Amino acid sequence: MAEAIATKKRNFYKSLDAFNNPNPSSTSVATEPATKRPRRNLSAASAASRLTTATANHPATPAKPNQSPKPPPAFSPWSQDTFLARLRTFSRVSLWHPKPQSISEVKWAKRGWSCVDVNTVACKGCCGKRVVVSLDFAKTESVNRGEDVEGDGDNGEAQENSEQDEDELEAALALKYQALIVDGHSDSCPWRRTGCPDDIYRLQVIRAASWQLELRRRYQSLHQISDAIREVTLRGSSQDKQSLIPIDQLLADLPADVLGPPGEEQPAPEDSLKALEIAMHGWKGSEDSGNELLHCDACFQRVGLWMYQPGYKPARSSSDDEDQTAIVDLVELHREHCPWRNPDNQCALGTLKGLNACQVLQTCVSAFVKDERRRDERQRKSVHQPETTEDEQEAESSPPSPAPSRDEIEKQDKERESRLKRLKSLFTIKRKSTVVAPPNPKPSIVGKRPATRG
């Protein structure tokens, strides 16, 4: 029994010393053999004194006011912010080269992968596995095969065979990497079992509380580069539905507080019209080293506006390309997987199914403007025409009746009195009189004579 108590004491002080001295190299008690440890009195006063000493040696550090927030968890398939953070690592062209749709950057980001090197993805924060996604050596092998066949003299057939081999190898590699999107994780990694849902890339452009705030931010950021967008030629999404309202009409009918504070000075109408059209297609305005840019927060695409100015002439261009480079296509400039361009990644539901985010936003804003028009019309009518009841409206519509004569008045009075009498008779309760019977007399005693004294 004494040995068991001593062992518990040693384990207690060993854990306490390890807690006070996290560095094992500087802890002499942790490396001390258990048999050489002196016995100590495990009293409350001793434990309290040791805890007081530990607190004095390692005081609690107060939280800094400017301390960075806690990083998000490594495994959060439900979070769109962490998904976009992983997808942003693929936005650099020097690191990630275009891949087939089956192994695009969206597929890797949905399974927890981030781009860490040239065509290299890694599971950061969970299993730490790395996968090199490269299709270049397949092309090199096919070219080498073509060069070997070219020595036979049949150049056309060799080139056709090399292109066919290249396509087959690329398709086979795409299938291999498609399996590695899931199998590349370790067996214990949670990303191997579960990935992000299919609608994780959907942009919230339906609820008015969401699209109004984001539209205002994009619209106000574009006013900072109004000089750069003043001369460019824009091309927006096609408005196939007749229910959509043109951009110029939207700018006129939108409430002032939707696009900015009511008292804020508004720019020129032409600049406001272009800024609203660009903002409706998901673009923000920014400056980088004195250059005006358009950038998208969903696909992280950046567009330099200096290339679309009327006086800009590219170094290498033909006469046919000059007209194309002068037009800013607000939809096609997004990346192929961007929800502002790709309806499959937007995953719209109901009547909006099959529309990209640009078309969904235009539909929602048009419906909002129509509701505001109806509300204004109702308020305008209520101000100019006072409200009247139904009885007043019937009285106004019916012609005035002539005044009744004396005989008619007396007849109406008699009818009214007779109706009142009938009503009184209905509420009058007649009670029947009840006869009260006399109390029963006391029964007489027959055959019993009073006792006599003799």
C-alpha positions in Angstrom: 0.0 0.0 0.0 2.8 2.4 0.8 4.5 1.6 -2.5 1.3 2.4 -4.4 1.0 5.7 -2.6 4.6 6.6 -3.4 4.1 5.7 -7.1 1.1 8.0 -7.2 3.1 10.8 -5.6 6.0 10.4 -8.1 3.5 10.4 -11.1 1.8 13.5 -9.7 5.0 15.5 -9.3 6.4 14.3 -12.6 3.3 15.6 -14.4 3.4 18.9 -12.4 7.0 19.4 -13.3 6.4 18.6 -16.9 3.6 21.2 -17.0 5.8 23.8 -15.3 8.8 23.1 -17.6 7.6 22.3 -21.1 11.2 21.9 -22.4 12.3 18.3 -21.6 16.0 19.1 -22.0 15.8 21.7 -19.2 13.8 19.4 -16.9 16.0 17.5 -14.5 13.1 15.9 -12.6 11.7 14.2 -15.8 14.9 12.3 -16.4 15.5 11.4 -12.7 15.0 7.7 -11.9 11.9 7.0 -9.9 13.8 5.0 -7.2 16.1 7.9 -6.4 13.3 10.4 -5.8 12.8 11.4 -2.2 9.5 11.0 -0.6 7.5 14.1 -0.3 4.5 15.0 1.8 1.4 15.2 -0.4 -0.4 17.7 1.7 -2.7 20.5 0.6 -0.3 23.2 1.8 2.5 21.7 -0.2 0.5 21.4 -3.4 -0.8 24.9 -3.0 2.7 26.3 -2.5 3.9 24.5 -5.6 1.0 25.8 -7.7 1.7 29.3 -6.4 5.4 29.0 -7.4 4.4 27.7 -10.9 2.1 30.7 -11.4 4.7 33.1 -10.3 7.3 31.6 -12.7 4.9 31.4 -15.6 2.4 34.3 -15.4 -0.5 34.3 -17.7 0.1 36.5 -20.7 -2.8 38.9 -21.4 -4.4 38.8 -24.8 -3.0 41.4 -27.1 -5.6 43.9 -28.5 -4.2 43.6 -32.1 -3.8 39.9 -32.0 -4.7 38.2 -35.3 -8.0 36.2 -35.2 -7.9 32.4 -34.8 -7.3 30.7 -38.2 -10.2 28.6 -39.6 -10.1 24.9 -39.1 -8.3 22.8 -41.7 -11.3 20.6 -42.4 -14.4 22.8 -43.0 -16.2 21.5 -46.2 -19.2 23.6 -45.3 -17.3 27.0 -45.4 -17.3 28.9 -48.6 -14.7 31.3 -47.3 -12.1 28.5 -46.8 -13.0 27.0 -50.2 -12.4 30.4 -51.9 -9.1 30.7 -50.0 -7.9 27.3 -51.4 -9.2 28.2 -54.8 -7.2 31.5 -54.7 -3.9 29.6 -54.5 -4.6 28.3 -58.1 -5.1 31.8 -59.5 -1.4 32.4 -60.3 -0.7 31.5 -63.9 2.9 30.8 -63.2 2.0 28.1 -60.7 -1.1 26.4 -62.1 -1.4 25.6 -65.8 -4.8 25.0 -67.4 -6.2 21.5 -66.9 -9.1 19.5 -68.3 -12.5 20.1 -66.7 -12.5 16.8 -64.8 -9.3 17.8 -62.9 -9.7 21.6 -62.8 -8.8 23.7 -59.8 -12.4 23.7 -58.6 -12.3 19.9 -58.2 -9.1 20.0 -56.2 -10.2 22.8 -54.0 -13.5 21.1 -53.2 -11.5 18.2 -51.7 -9.2 20.3 -49.5 -6.2 20.7 -51.9 -4.2 23.9 -52.3 -1.6 24.8 -54.9 1.8 25.1 -53.3 4.2 24.8 -56.2 4.2 24.6 -60.0 1.4 22.1 -60.8 1.7 20.7 -57.3 -1.1 20.5 -54.8 -1.0 19.7 -51.1 -3.4 19.0 -48.3 -2.4 21.7 -45.9 -3.4 21.3 -42.3 -4.7 17.7 -42.4 -2.7 14.8 -43.9 0.0 16.9 -45.7 0.1 14.7 -48.8 1.4 16.3 -52.1 0.4 15.4 -55.7 2.2 16.6 -58.8 -0.4 17.2 -61.5 1.5 17.5 -64.8 0.5 16.5 -68.4 3.7 17.8 -70.0 5.7 14.5 -70.2 2.8 12.9 -72.2 3.3 15.5 -74.8 7.0 15.1 -74.8 6.7 11.3 -75.2 4.2 11.7 -78.1 6.5 14.2 -79.9 9.5 11.9 -79.5 7.4 9.1 -81.0 6.5 11.3 -83.9 10.2 12.2 -84.5 11.1 8.6 -84.6 8.5 7.8 -87.2 9.4 10.9 -89.2 12.6 9.2 -90.2 10.6 6.7 -92.3 9.5 9.5 -94.6 5.7 9.5 -93.9 5.4 12.8 -92.2 1.6 13.2 -92.4 0.8 9.9 -90.9 3.4 10.3 -88.2 1.9 13.7 -87.2 -1.6 12.3 -87.1 -0.5 9.3 -85.0 1.3 11.6 -82.6 -1.7 13.8 -82.1 -3.9 10.8 -81.5 -1.4 9.3 -79.0 -1.2 12.7 -77.3 -5.0 12.9 -76.8 -5.2 9.3 -75.6 -2.4 9.8 -73.1 -3.9 13.1 -71.8 -7.3 11.4 -71.3 -5.7 8.5 -69.5 -3.7 10.9 -67.2 -6.9 12.9 -66.6 -8.6 9.7 -65.3 -5.6 8.9 -63.1 -5.5 12.4 -61.5 -9.3 12.4 -61.2 -8.9 9.3 -58.9 -6.1 11.0 -57.0 -8.3 13.9 -56.0 -9.8 11.5 -53.4 -7.3 8.7 -53.1 -4.3 11.1 -52.9 -5.2 11.8 -49.2 -4.1 9.5 -46.5 -6.6 6.9 -45.2 -7.2 8.8 -42.0 -7.6 12.2 -43.7 -11.2 13.5 -43.4 -11.0 15.0 -46.9 -10.8 11.5 -48.2 -14.3 10.7 -46.8 -16.1 14.0 -47.4 -15.6 16.9 -49.7 -17.4 20.2 -50.2 -21.0 20.1 -51.5 -21.8 20.7 -55.1 -23.3 24.2 -54.4 -20.4 25.5 -52.4 -19.4 27.8 -55.2 -22.9 29.4 -55.5 -23.0 33.2 -55.1 -25.6 34.7 -52.8 -27.2 37.1 -55.3 -30.9 36.3 -54.6 -31.5 37.8 -51.1 -31.8 41.6 -51.2 -29.7 41.9 -48.0 -26.8 40.2 -49.8 -26.8 41.6 -53.3 -27.4 45.2 -52.2 -24.4 45.3 -49.9 -22.1 43.7 -52.5 -23.4 45.7 -55.4 -22.9 48.9 -53.4 -19.3 48.0 -52.6 -18.5 47.1 -56.2 -20.2 50.3 -57.5 -18.4 52.6 -55.1 -15.0 51.0 -55.9 -15.5 51.6 -59.6 -16.0 55.3 -59.0 -12.4 55.4 -57.8 -11.2 54.5 -61.3 -13.9 56.4 -63.3 -11.3 58.0 -65.5 -10.2 54.5 -66.7 -13.7 53.2 -67.5 -15.0 56.4 -69.1 -13.6 55.6 -72.6 -13.7 51.8 -72.7 -16.4 50.0 -74.7 -18.4 47.4 -72.7 -20.2 44.3 -73.7 -22.5 42.7 -71.1 -24.7 39.6 -70.9 -27.5 39.2 -73.4 -30.9 40.0 -72.0 -33.1 37.3 -73.5 -36.0 37.8 -71.1 -38.4 40.7 -71.7 -38.9 40.9 -67.9 -35.4 42.3 -67.4 -35.0 46.1 -67.2 -32.2 47.8 -69.1 -29.2 49.1 -67.1 -30.1 52.8 -67.8 -33.6 52.3 -66.4 -32.3 50.4 -63.4 -30.0 53.3 -62.6 -32.9 55.7 -62.7 -35.3 53.6 -60.7 -33.1 52.1 -58.0 -33.4 53.9 -54.6 -30.6 56.2 -53.8 -29.7 54.3 -50.6 -29.0 51.1 -52.5 -26.0 52.4 -54.4 -24.7 54.8 -51.7 -25.5 57.2 -48.9 -28.3 59.7 -49.8 -26.2 62.8 -49.2 -23.1 61.6 -51.2 -22.1 63.5 -54.3 -22.9 61.4 -57.4 -20.6 61.3 -60.4 -21.5 62.0 -64.0 -24.5 60.0 -65.4 -22.3 58.3 -68.0 -19.7 57.2 -65.4 -22.5 56.0 -63.1 -24.1 54.0 -65.9 -20.8 52.2 -66.8 -20.0 51.7 -63.2 -23.4 50.0 -62.5 -23.1 47.8 -65.6 -19.6 46.6 -64.6 -20.7 46.0 -61.0 -23.8 44.0 -62.1 -21.3 41.6 -63.7 -19.3 41.0 -60.5 -16.3 43.2 -61.1 -14.6 45.5 -58.6 -12.2 48.4 -59.3 -8.8 48.8 -57.8 -5.3 50.3 -58.4 -2.0 48.5 -58.4 1.2 50.5 -58.9 -0.7 53.3 -60.6 -2.6 50.9 -63.0 -6.4 50.7 -62.9 -7.7 47.1 -62.7 -10.9 45.1 -62.7 -10.8 42.1 -60.4 -13.3 39.4 -59.4 -13.6 38.0 -55.9 -15.1 34.7 -57.1 -12.5 33.6 -59.7 -9.7 36.1 -58.8 -9.3 37.2 -62.4 -7.5 40.6 -62.9 -8.0 42.7 -66.0 -5.8 45.7 -66.9 -8.0 48.5 -68.2 -5.0 50.2 -70.0 -5.3 47.5 -72.7 -8.8 48.5 -73.6 -8.3 52.3 -74.0 -8.9 53.7 -77.5 -5.3 54.8 -77.9 -3.7 51.6 -76.8 -1.8 49.6 -79.5 -0.4 46.2 -78.6 3.1 45.3 -79.7 2.0 42.3 -81.7 -1.4 42.4 -83.2 -3.1 42.3 -86.6 -5.6 44.6 -88.0 -8.4 42.0 -87.2 -7.6 42.0 -83.5 -7.7 45.7 -82.9 -11.5 45.9 -82.7 -11.7 42.8 -80.4 -9.1 44.2 -77.9 -11.0 47.5 -77.6 -14.1 45.8 -76.1 -14.4 44.7 -72.5 -16.5 41.6 -72.5 -17.8 41.6 -68.9 -18.8 37.9 -69.0 -16.1 36.2 -71.1 -13.3 37.9 -69.1 -14.2 35.8 -66.1 -12.5 32.4 -65.8 -14.4 29.5 -67.2 -15.3 28.1 -63.8 -16.5 31.4 -62.3 -20.2 31.5 -61.3 -20.6 34.9 -62.9 -19.9 33.0 -66.2 -20.6 29.3 -65.6 -24.2 28.4 -64.7 -23.3 24.9 -63.6 -21.1 26.3 -60.7 -23.8 28.8 -59.8 -26.3 25.9 -59.3 -29.4 28.2 -59.4 -32.7 26.6 -58.4 -36.3 26.9 -59.4 -37.1 29.3 -62.2 -33.5 30.6 -62.2 -32.0 27.2 -63.0 -29.6 27.3 -65.9 -28.6 31.0 -65.4 -25.2 32.3 -64.4 -24.8 34.8 -61.5 -24.9 37.8 -63.9 -28.4 36.8 -65.2 -29.6 35.8 -61.7 -28.6 39.2 -60.3 -30.2 41.1 -63.2 -33.5 39.2 -62.7 -33.5 39.9 -58.9 -32.7 43.6 -59.3 -35.4 43.9 -62.0 -38.0 42.3 -59.7 -36.9 44.6 -56.9 -37.3 47.7 -59.0 -40.7 46.6 -60.2 -41.8 46.1 -56.6 -40.5 49.6 -55.7 -42.5 51.1 -58.6 -45.7 49.4 -57.4 -45.1 50.7 -53.9 -44.5 54.2 -55.1 -47.7 54.1 -57.2 -49.8 53.0 -54.2 -48.4 55.7 -52.0 -49.0 58.3 -54.7 -52.6 57.3 -55.1 -53.2 57.3 -51.3 -51.9 60.9 -51.1 -54.0 62.3 -53.9 -57.2 60.3 -53.2 -58.3 60.0 -49.6 -59.5 56.6 -48.4 -63.3 56.1 -48.4 -65.3 53.2 -46.9 -67.5 50.9 -48.9 -70.7 52.5 -47.5 -69.6 55.9 -48.6 -68.7 54.6 -52.1 -72.2 53.1 -52.4 -73.8 56.2 -51.2 -71.9 58.3 -53.7 -72.7 56.0 -56.5 -76.5 55.7 -55.8 -78.9 58.6 -56.7 -80.4 60.6 -53.8 -83.8 59.3 -52.6 -86.9 61.7 -52.1 -88.0 62.8 -48.6 -90.7 60.5 -47.0 -94.2 61.9 -46.3 -96.0 62.2 -42.9 -98.1 59.0 -43.4 -95.0 57.0 -44.4 -93.2 58.2 -41.2 -96.1 57.2 -39.0 -96.3 53.8 -40.7 -92.5 53.2 -40.1 -93.0 54.2 -36.5 -95.8 51.6 -36.0 -93.7 48.9 -37.6 -90.8 49.7 -35.4 -92.9 49.6 -32.2 -94.4 46.2 -33.2 -90.9 44.8 -33.8 -89.8 46.0 -30.4 -92.8 44.4 -28.8 -92.1 41.1 -30.4 -88.5 41.3 -29.3 -89.6 42.0 -25.7 -91.9 39.0 -25.8 -89.0 36.8 -26.8 -86.9 37.9 -23.9 -89.8 37.7 -21.3 -89.7 34.5 -19.3 -93.1 33.2 -17.9 -92.8 31.1 -14.7 -95.5 28.7 -13.5 -96.8 29.1 -9.9 -96.1 26.1 -7.6 -98.4 24.9 -4.8 -96.8 24.3 -1.5 -98.2 21.3 0.4 -98.8 21.5 4.2 -96.5 19.7 6.5 -97.5 16.1 7.4 -99.3 15.9 10.8 -97.9 13.8 13.5 -99.2 10.2 13.4 -101.7 9.3 16.2 -101.1 6.4 18.5 -104.0 3.9 18.2 -104.8 1.3 20.8 -102.7 2.7 23.5 -104.3 4.1 26.5 -102.7 6.4 29.0 -101.7 4.8 32.2 -103.9 5.3 35.2 -103.1 5.3 38.8 -105.3 3.1 40.8 
